[in-house]
Amino acid sequence: MSNVSTDTRCLTAGDLFWALTGERHDGHDYVADALARGAIGAVVARDWFERQKPAPRRCIVVPQTQPALRDLAAWNRGQSDALVIGVTGSVGKTTTRHMLHVVLATRHRGIQSPQNFNNEIGVPLSLLALAPDHEFAVLEAGASRVGDIAELASLMQPEAGIITAIAPAHLESFGSLENICRGKGELLEALPENGFAVLNGDDPLVRQLARRAPCRTILVGESIHNDLVASRVKLNDRRLRFRVGGTEYQLPAIGRHHLTSALVSIAVGLELGLSEAEISAGLRNFQAVLGRCRK
């Protein structure tokens, strides 16, 4: 499948341009520019196409472009045997997604959400990047209201779920902290019985969500009630050091808050059969996402 682009500024020759209509921009205004830049074709809405005189060439005409994008993404997801891991949380999901990808890539071939592609457009675009040889996909799921994650999860069909933290982010649209918990918990409810969830067990609100998962849950953190516990946590020389069981791990990071992401990555890695040496190597190779705790 050709790469799909919705932005002519990022388009490269051979991409398929998808004309989406948003609140401030209409992708149909850029169809000619996309084709001139070398797009293999453009997916356009029927009502727009029928108004064009003469009709542009190399167009794929659909009733509406956004539902068509979702339909194609769902089809591509259905063709893939990759393990899809959904990541959500009020904070830390981008760092966790990236770190988890780095760790799993020490043995397996897979993808992660580009940048913060975590909404009704970004998730379909991420799923369209799935190729037959991919073994995993780590995808972010963002939300601003109850029901958002349930809709994204119905498309992703995740088999593993991660919740990093619950905090009053997007409180103006969610309405209450209780609704934020409801919204984040939708990821767990979408998991199959033979799947698994990894939760920040040091966050009491996240810990309470465990009962909403129909599958096994793994709690991670520093408290002894967790299933995977970090000890001897130290931060010096721009490096986070800690132990899990008898193994010491090191992470090149300038913030102690990276510990949750690291523990999630260890838990998922062990669940998927990675050795402690492979996980340790992945963590040592981690580099913070630009603009996030990186100077």
C-alpha positions in Angstrom: 0.0 0.0 0.0 1.2 3.5 -0.8 1.9 5.8 2.1 -1.1 8.0 2.9 -0.6 11.7 3.4 -3.2 14.3 4.5 -0.8 17.2 4.4 0.9 18.4 1.2 3.7 19.9 3.3 4.8 16.4 4.3 3.9 14.6 1.1 6.5 12.8 -0.9 6.3 11.5 -4.5 4.3 8.2 -4.6 2.1 9.0 -1.6 -1.6 8.8 -1.8 -3.2 12.1 -0.9 -6.3 11.9 1.3 -8.4 15.1 1.2 -9.9 15.5 4.7 -12.2 18.3 5.7 -11.5 19.9 9.1 -12.7 22.9 11.1 -10.1 25.3 9.5 -8.9 23.6 6.3 -10.4 21.6 3.5 -8.0 19.1 2.0 -9.8 19.3 -1.3 -8.3 22.8 -1.8 -4.9 21.1 -2.0 -5.6 18.3 -4.4 -4.0 20.0 -7.4 -0.9 20.8 -5.4 -0.7 17.2 -4.1 -0.8 15.8 -7.6 1.7 18.3 -8.8 4.1 17.3 -6.0 4.0 13.7 -7.2 1.1 12.1 -5.3 0.1 8.8 -7.0 -3.5 9.9 -6.6 -6.0 11.6 -4.4 -9.0 10.3 -2.4 -11.8 12.9 -2.6 -15.5 13.3 -1.7 -18.1 12.7 -4.3 -19.9 16.0 -3.9 -16.6 17.9 -4.4 -15.6 15.8 -7.4 -18.9 16.4 -9.1 -18.5 20.2 -8.8 -15.1 20.2 -10.6 -15.1 21.3 -14.3 -13.2 19.6 -15.8 -13.0 16.6 -13.5 -9.5 16.2 -12.1 -7.6 13.0 -13.1 -6.1 10.4 -10.7 -8.9 10.7 -8.1 -10.5 8.0 -6.1 -14.0 9.1 -5.4 -15.7 8.1 -2.1 -19.0 9.3 -0.4 -17.0 11.0 2.4 -13.3 10.9 2.9 -13.0 10.6 6.7 -15.3 7.5 7.0 -13.4 6.0 4.1 -10.1 6.5 5.8 -11.4 4.7 8.9 -12.8 1.9 6.7 -9.5 1.3 5.0 -7.6 1.4 8.3 -10.0 -1.1 9.8 -9.5 -3.4 6.7 -5.7 -3.1 7.0 -5.8 -3.9 10.8 -7.8 -7.0 9.9 -5.1 -8.2 7.6 -2.4 -7.9 10.3 -1.3 -10.5 12.8 0.7 -7.9 14.7 0.1 -7.5 18.4 -1.5 -4.1 18.9 -0.7 -2.3 22.2 -2.9 0.6 23.1 -1.4 3.3 25.3 -3.4 6.0 27.1 -3.2 8.2 30.1 -3.4 11.8 31.1 0.4 12.2 31.0 3.3 10.1 29.9 1.7 8.2 27.0 4.0 9.6 24.3 7.1 8.8 26.2 5.8 5.3 27.1 4.8 4.6 23.6 8.2 5.5 22.3 10.2 3.7 25.0 8.1 0.6 24.6 8.8 0.6 20.8 12.5 0.9 21.4 12.5 -2.0 23.8 10.4 -4.4 21.7 12.4 -3.5 18.6 15.4 -5.2 20.1 13.9 -8.5 18.9 10.7 -7.8 16.9 9.8 -5.6 13.9 7.0 -3.2 14.5 5.7 0.4 14.4 4.6 3.1 16.7 2.2 6.1 16.3 4.1 8.8 14.5 4.4 11.9 16.7 1.2 12.1 18.6 -1.2 10.5 16.1 -3.7 9.6 18.8 -7.1 10.9 17.5 -9.7 9.9 15.0 -7.4 10.9 12.1 -4.0 9.9 13.6 -5.0 6.4 14.7 -6.3 5.4 11.2 -3.1 6.8 9.6 -1.0 4.8 12.1 -2.9 1.6 11.3 -2.4 2.1 7.6 1.4 1.9 8.2 1.0 -1.8 9.3 2.8 -4.1 6.9 2.5 -7.9 6.7 5.9 -8.4 8.4 5.2 -6.3 11.4 4.9 -8.2 14.7 3.7 -5.4 16.9 2.2 -1.9 16.9 2.3 0.6 19.8 -0.5 3.1 19.3 -1.5 6.1 21.4 -5.1 6.8 22.2 -6.0 10.3 23.3 -9.4 11.6 24.5 -11.2 14.8 25.3 -14.5 13.3 26.3 -16.1 10.0 27.4 -16.5 7.7 24.4 -13.4 8.9 22.5 -11.2 6.0 23.5 -13.9 3.4 23.0 -14.3 4.6 19.4 -10.5 4.5 18.8 -10.2 1.1 20.5 -12.9 -0.4 18.2 -10.7 0.5 15.3 -7.3 -0.5 16.9 -8.6 -3.8 18.3 -5.9 -3.8 20.9 -4.7 -7.0 22.6 -2.7 -5.2 25.3 -3.5 -2.0 27.0 -1.4 0.5 29.0 -2.6 3.3 31.3 0.1 5.6 32.6 -1.7 8.1 34.9 -5.0 9.8 35.7 -4.8 13.6 36.1 -7.2 16.5 35.5 -6.2 17.0 31.8 -9.0 18.1 29.4 -11.1 18.6 32.5 -13.2 21.3 30.7 -14.4 18.8 28.1 -14.6 15.7 30.3 -16.5 17.6 33.0 -15.1 15.7 36.0 -12.2 13.6 37.1 -14.7 10.7 37.4 -15.4 11.1 33.7 -11.7 11.1 32.9 -11.4 7.7 34.7 -14.4 6.4 32.8 -12.8 7.5 29.5 -9.4 6.0 30.1 -10.9 2.8 31.3 -12.6 2.3 27.9 -9.2 1.0 26.7 -9.3 -1.8 29.2 -12.9 -2.8 28.4 -11.9 -3.2 24.8 -9.2 -5.9 25.5 -9.9 -9.5 24.8 -10.0 -12.1 27.6 -6.7 -13.5 26.4 -5.0 -10.1 26.4 -3.3 -8.2 29.2 -3.1 -4.8 30.7 -0.2 -3.0 32.3 -1.2 -0.3 34.8 0.6 2.3 36.9 -0.1 0.7 40.3 1.3 3.7 42.2 -1.6 5.8 40.8 -4.6 5.0 43.0 -7.1 6.1 40.2 -5.4 3.9 37.6 -5.2 1.0 40.1 -8.9 1.1 40.6 -9.5 0.7 36.8 -8.0 -2.8 36.9 -11.4 -4.3 37.7 -12.7 -3.1 34.4 -10.3 -5.3 32.4 -11.6 -8.7 31.3 -8.1 -10.0 31.2 -5.0 -10.2 33.3 -3.6 -7.0 34.8 0.0 -6.3 35.7 0.6 -3.4 38.2 3.9 -1.7 38.1 5.5 0.9 40.4 7.6 1.4 43.5 5.0 0.3 46.1 5.2 -3.3 47.3 1.6 -4.1 46.3 2.6 -4.0 42.7 3.4 -7.1 40.6 6.6 -5.6 39.2 8.4 -3.4 41.7 11.3 -1.0 41.2 13.8 -0.5 44.0 17.0 1.4 44.7 15.8 4.2 42.3 18.6 6.8 41.7 18.9 9.7 39.4 22.3 11.1 38.7 24.5 12.1 35.8 21.4 12.4 33.6 20.8 8.7 34.1 18.0 6.9 35.9 19.1 3.7 37.6 16.9 1.2 39.4 16.5 -2.5 40.1 13.7 -4.9 39.3 14.2 -8.2 41.1 17.9 -9.1 40.7 18.4 -7.0 37.6 19.7 -3.4 37.4 18.4 -1.2 34.6 19.7 2.1 33.4 17.9 4.7 31.4 19.4 7.9 29.8 16.8 10.3 31.1 16.8 13.6 33.1 13.5 13.0 34.9 12.5 10.5 37.6 9.0 10.4 36.1 10.4 8.2 33.3 10.4 5.3 35.8 6.7 4.5 35.1 7.4 4.2 31.3 10.5 2.1 31.9 8.5 -0.3 34.2 5.7 -0.6 31.7 8.3 -1.4 29.0 9.9 -4.1 31.2 6.5 -5.7 32.0 5.5 -5.8 28.4 8.9 -7.1 27.3 8.8 -9.9 29.8 5.3 -10.7 28.8 6.4 -11.1 25.2 9.3 -13.3 26.0 12.2 -10.8 25.8 15.2 -11.5 28.0 16.3 -9.1 30.7 19.4 -8.4 28.7 17.3 -7.4 25.6 15.1 -5.2 27.7 18.1 -3.6 29.4 19.7 -2.9 26.0 16.6 -1.3 24.7 16.3 1.0 27.7 19.9 2.0 27.4 19.3 3.0 23.8 16.2 5.1 24.6 16.3 8.8 23.6 13.6 11.1 24.8 11.1 12.4 22.3 12.1 15.9 21.0 10.4 18.5 23.1 9.7 16.1 26.0 12.3 16.2 28.8 15.1 16.6 26.2 17.5 19.5 26.1 
